[in-house]
Amino acid sequence: MSASGARSMLPALTPEEERHSEALTGLIRAELAAAGGWLSFERFMELALYAPGLGYYSAGSWKLGAGGDFVTAPEASALFGTCLARECAAVLEATGGEILELGAGSGALAATLLTELEALGSLPQRYAILEVSADLAARQRARLAALAPHLRERVVWLERLPAAPLAGVILANEVADALPVRRFSLSGTAVHELGVTAGASGALTGAARPADAPFADLCRARFAARPDALPEGYTSEVNLRLAPWIASLGECLGRGVLLLSDYGLPRSHYYHPQRTAGTLRCHFRQRAHDDPYVNLGLQDITAWVDFTRVAEAAGDVGLAVSGFATQAAYLLALGLERLVTDAPDARDRARLAGEARRLVMPEEMGEVFKVMALTRGYDAPLAGFALQDLRRLL
Ligand SMILES: C[S@@+](CC[C@H](N)C(=O)[O-])C[C@H]1O[C@@H](n2cnc3c(N)ncnc32)[C@H](O)[C@@H]1O
């Protein structure tokens, strides 16, 4: 969809929202001016999502769930967490220790996991949450306050990754796609970097300039293995923060499993010639579009995950890639279907069947979302990958 197309289909902002968006635009304009009129998309995305008090994740808009901007798997259905609990229980039985959830959103997954793990007799010693958004951390505290005291007391919020090696499970659902990315486009044999500038009216807009040599080389290296050339004007993203992030998580994991679930692809599919406009998407009140310069601070901006990069970064810190599958295959292997058919009440079965379809149907979350398991010191098979092994595509 074109930028003007996106603008015309989005719901109008309230005057308060207009002021919020304008304040963040002003902050970015000031940084643009100080930087000589051009900012990398990565820096723009960082400010748009995380500028203190104004960025999308730092400020107070209602983000997740049906009344928010987008619906994640734990928001779509507790079935997601119920399946994950089975995997976590098996790991925790072997490793003991804890669960660390990164970017816990509304706290929905934490609530389901603690409840289900108690039912399975495998409660973690503690359930730690590392959340960069103060607004979402406050919502998580409110949500998890409703748990029974013996569950609630296990939950702690961390300011940074634990210094001592962690035994157990680290979880990150839809966190990697929120890491700021750099963008490039191809023009003849040249690589251009897409950044941001302010137009004559002061409105923020995309602007390309020749990439510096290190960035151009890095982009070329990403698609060097492709058998076919990428077409003129081809535009995509490179996430330079992914590898350091995986490295920091890998260093934190002493023994156990790091489970990542997110929109994403192996690299050969990510930089496919037909994916000419990349994977960047914006989410505003349940509408997905591709204009990152509207509704600043009020809409989510995401880019899919290059899972080959995740696997490379994991290998660099000694983690094994122990599973890679679509979300559909992963949840079905963990017994999703039985959770629906075993529900005693017919109305519950109908509701759960609808939720399960959303999690597994290819046109919904089933195919585009992948689950990857990275392990250290844990060799037992992971039940979620019993039906599918896509590691050969990495
Ligand atoms: C798209 S939301 C997903 C929320 C939740 N995991 C879910 O599935 O409903 C992204 C979450 O990641 C958090 N986040 C972004 N970058 C992060 C980082 N580097 N470390 C931890 N959390 C982060 C955001 O604040 C937010 O809670």
Ligand as a Chemical Component Dictionary entry (heavy atoms), coordinates in Angstrom:
data_LIG
# 
_chem_comp.id                   LIG 
_chem_comp.type                 NON-POLYMER 
_chem_comp.pdbx_formal_charge   0 
_chem_comp.three_letter_code    LIG 
# 
loop_
_chem_comp_atom.comp_id 
_chem_comp_atom.atom_id 
_chem_comp_atom.alt_atom_id 
_chem_comp_atom.type_symbol 
_chem_comp_atom.charge 
_chem_comp_atom.model_Cartn_x 
_chem_comp_atom.model_Cartn_y 
_chem_comp_atom.model_Cartn_z 
_chem_comp_atom.pdbx_ordinal 
LIG C1  C1  C 0  5.010  -6.787  20.171 1  
LIG S1  S1  S 1  5.155  -6.672  21.899 2  
LIG C2  C2  C 0  4.968  -8.380  22.370 3  
LIG C3  C3  C 0  4.467  -8.521  23.769 4  
LIG C4  C4  C 0  4.289  -9.958  24.279 5  
LIG N1  N1  N 0  5.508  -10.722 24.234 6  
LIG C5  C5  C 0  3.199  -10.676 23.521 7  
LIG O1  O1  O 0  3.505  -11.570 22.757 8  
LIG O2  O2  O -1 2.019  -10.312 23.705 9  
LIG C6  C6  C 0  6.889  -6.383  22.110 10 
LIG C7  C7  C 0  7.319  -6.361  23.567 11 
LIG O3  O3  O 0  8.751  -6.357  23.641 12 
LIG C8  C8  C 0  9.178  -5.336  24.526 13 
LIG N2  N2  N 0  10.568 -5.065  24.150 14 
LIG C9  C9  C 0  11.031 -4.443  23.056 15 
LIG N3  N3  N 0  12.379 -4.467  23.020 16 
LIG C10 C10 C 0  12.771 -5.175  24.113 17 
LIG C11 C11 C 0  14.034 -5.580  24.648 18 
LIG N4  N4  N 0  15.177 -5.236  24.043 19 
LIG N5  N5  N 0  14.043 -6.296  25.806 20 
LIG C12 C12 C 0  12.906 -6.636  26.420 21 
LIG N6  N6  N 0  11.677 -6.264  25.974 22 
LIG C13 C13 C 0  11.627 -5.554  24.844 23 
LIG C14 C14 C 0  8.107  -4.293  24.348 24 
LIG O4  O4  O 0  8.080  -3.346  25.364 25 
LIG C15 C15 C 0  6.858  -5.186  24.356 26 
LIG O5  O5  O 0  6.505  -5.611  25.641 27 
# 
loop_
_chem_comp_bond.comp_id 
_chem_comp_bond.atom_id_1 
_chem_comp_bond.atom_id_2 
_chem_comp_bond.value_order 
_chem_comp_bond.pdbx_ordinal 
LIG C1  S1  SING 1  
LIG S1  C2  SING 2  
LIG S1  C6  SING 3  
LIG C2  C3  SING 4  
LIG C3  C4  SING 5  
LIG C4  N1  SING 6  
LIG C4  C5  SING 7  
LIG C5  O1  DOUB 8  
LIG C5  O2  SING 9  
LIG C6  C7  SING 10 
LIG C7  O3  SING 11 
LIG C7  C15 SING 12 
LIG O3  C8  SING 13 
LIG C8  N2  SING 14 
LIG C8  C14 SING 15 
LIG N2  C9  SING 16 
LIG N2  C13 SING 17 
LIG C9  N3  DOUB 18 
LIG N3  C10 SING 19 
LIG C10 C11 SING 20 
LIG C10 C13 DOUB 21 
LIG C11 N4  SING 22 
LIG C11 N5  DOUB 23 
LIG N5  C12 SING 24 
LIG C12 N6  DOUB 25 
LIG N6  C13 SING 26 
LIG C14 O4  SING 27 
LIG C14 C15 SING 28 
LIG C15 O5  SING 29 
# 
